[in-house]
Structure formats: structure tokens, C-alpha cells
Amino acid sequence: MLDAADYRAWLTTQPIVSKTRINQVSRVRRLEKIFGDLHHAYAGDQMTAVLDELEYSPADAAQSKPLPPKLEWSGDIVSIMQTLRFAANNYRRYLYERLDGTAAPPTRRTAFAPVRPPLAAPTRKWPPTGFWTFQANSARWDVDRWAQDAGTDLLYRVSKDDRALVQIGDLGLLRRVTSQSTNAAIVAVVEVVEAAELRPDEDARFYVEPVEAQIPDHRVRLAVRHLADPPLHVADLPDDPDLERVRHGLQRTTTPIPRSAFVWIAGALGLSVEALEDQRAAQTLAGIFTLEAGMPSMTPTRQHAVSTKIERGPIGEAVKALRKHRCQICEALGQDGIAFVKASGQPYAEAHHVIPVAGLLPGSLGASNIMVLCPNHHRQAHYGRFEILEDNGKAWIIALDGASLTIGRTCVS
């Protein structure tokens, strides 16, 4: 049966945003009410039958496909089933690590591809392909300032007709639409990391009318895999039928596009399949350890890119959350540990790897190698009067501007 405390600890190491992570334990309990002990289901067929029963598309809903017995629901059944399937997949990965004693190796693709096959939509003129354009209207949301000041993930309002068809692991192009002051352009390559959910946007900084962010709507979370610098103007795209939907766009927030169109634009922006798969791998512990094992054979350029992705990955986020995003050096000095609060309300902090990740030394990827620091002390750790005097396994003794401070290590489990 579910060990809630251990599962919560494991979830902190995964690339799942905090609001979604909070719901995972209750969703696993809901799954066990429907399917029984998931440990038994894993022992039988690694939960394959459970996941198969949770497959449910809009076409299935239209045909009144039978639902799993004991499932109680209200609202959009397709979204509910996708949410439960996402929770089941998370729990299967957890059981793989706990019961088989290792992390499941990540799947690396040799061509640009979504994580899952696209859902069937036989009545659609343009059915899903796993590749999308996500339209950004600069009259409502300042995509250029976002790319300059944030450029990470974003919550994206998805159209009613597509919210059940956009899946986790789908790839897309963030497309700025034409306005009075801007030309249409591709601003970023993105990946869907959370399914559509009715929610407000916690970050109102880039809305022309910030009140729009407070209005709950169906939004998917997109993670940026490549920022276009500079943006690729669609007027510069070749006159190719495969690129037609990217060139002209549609009066809707999401549009399926051919895989060939995504491949052409990714190549024009300089994004390789290898770089995309490295980014995907850097979001899980299993992927991180696989990347670490392969680092000695990587080119220096790829080593630097991979180490940067790892430094910004799930382990650092987990340690920052456990430390409540407070600078450990500030606290050791008796100062306020919070540098500043972001627009979302969360304190801002950075993860400093004491043993540099790029050094490929044992222990460099672990949570206990991370100090949580404010931006000033993080820069000082790299460029200022900062020295590790002693490491006793539980804490570091550091010298900072002539003072000796004790900084505790962190364990995420």
C-alpha cells in the first residue's frame, strides 16, 4: 500500500511543479480505491493494465466507452482520466525505483517526437500530430518581455476544442502573432509538461491587463526547450505547404502542425534532437545519472550545456523547497534569508553546487552537494572571497570575507 511520507519525499526529486505535486498522494489513494493495491498491480504487469484502463480520448467519450468500475467523477471525464493516468505513471516510476532498486533509464529518441502517440480525432480537419503552434497575442500578453525577463515555463490558455488533445510530452512552437507594433515570429520551442487544468495564472507580470491572469481558465504548462535569439520571423519561412499553418496561423490559440514543419524550424533555430533529449533527461534523477555516466565521452560544449541543465534541474529545486528558498549564508550571518519575493509570491533563491557539476566528480549531483544561496552570495561563492575550510559530511565550514561560518548539508529523503 501507499507509503505517503516516502512518496512525498520522492516527489520532491521530480520535475513536477509544487501545486501539482501536492495532489499526487491523494490521486494515488483515489487510484487504489478503484484498482486496489498498486504494489500488487506493479508486481503483476508493472501497472500496464491500470494504465490501459485509464486511456480515454474524446472519441472514447463520444462513444460512451465504459469507465473503470468504482470510478466516481464529475466534470470533464477526458481531463480527469488524463490526470489520473499522469498520477499512475508517476507512481509506477516511483515503484520502479523503490522495488527494482534503480531508476528507470529515460527514453532517448533519435528524431523529434512527442512522448506519446497523438490522440485520435477523426472529425478534425487537422488532427493532432503531437506538434503544435501556441499563439501568443502581444496585445494581451507581452511575449517579448517574457522571453527577455523570464523565458522559462509558462501557463498557456488552450482552446476549448484542443484542451483534451494536447498531451504531456507534446512539442510546440510559441508563435507571436502580428500586431500593430510586431511581426509574427517564432519565439521559443516548448514542451507540454502538465495537462490542461482549470486554474488562474500565478504569474501576472507579462499580461497587458494583469486581472486576466486571475481568471481561471484551462491552461497547460509549457516548459521552454529553446529560446529563439533572435525570434524567427515567419515572413522569412520558405513558401512550403508543410509550413503553411506556421506562416499564416489560425484564429485560435492552438493549431496542430506537421512534424516536418517542427523539424524545419527547430533546425533553423539551431536546436538538435540530442540537445532536446539532454534537456528532457535533465528533468529526472534517472536521466541525470545517465547523463553523468556519459559525460566523459561528450564534447566540451555539450558537457557545459548538460551541466547547466542539471544545475537548474529537479534536485536543486527540491533542496530550495526544503530550505524554504532562504539563503543559508544570510541565515548563518543572522540576516533575513529571503533575497526578494517573486511576482508569484514565492521567495527567490539559487542552488549552488559546492563540487561543480561540470567537474564530473562523485557526489556532485547529490542534494547534499547543494547550498541554497541568494543571488549576491551565489556570485560571491563563484567570484569572491569564499573558501571551503572543512567538510565533515553533515556541514561545511566556510570562510567568507575572513569570517568562519557553518553551513548545513541537505538531504531530500
Secondary structure, 3 states (H helix, E strand, C coil): CCCHHHHHHHHCCCCCCHHHHHHHHHHHHHHHHHHCCHHHHHHHHCCHHHHHHCCCCHHHHHCCCCCCCCCCCCCCHHHHHHHHHHHHHHHHHHHHHHHHCCCCCCCCCCCCCCCCCCCCCCCCCCCCCCEEEEEECCCCECHHHHHHHCCCCEEEECCCCCCCCCCCCCEEEEEECCCCCCCCEEEEEEEEEEEEEEECCCCCCCECCHHHHHCCEEEEEEEEEEEEEEEEEHHHCCCCHHHHHHHHCCCCCEEECCHHHHHHHHHHHCCCHHHHHHHHHCCCHHHHHHHHHHHHHCCHHHHHHHHHHHHCCHHHHHHHHHCCCCCHHHHHCCCCCCCCECCCCCECCEEEECCCHHHCCCCCCCHHHEEEECHHHHHHHHHCCEEEEEECCCEEEEEECCEEEEEECCCCC
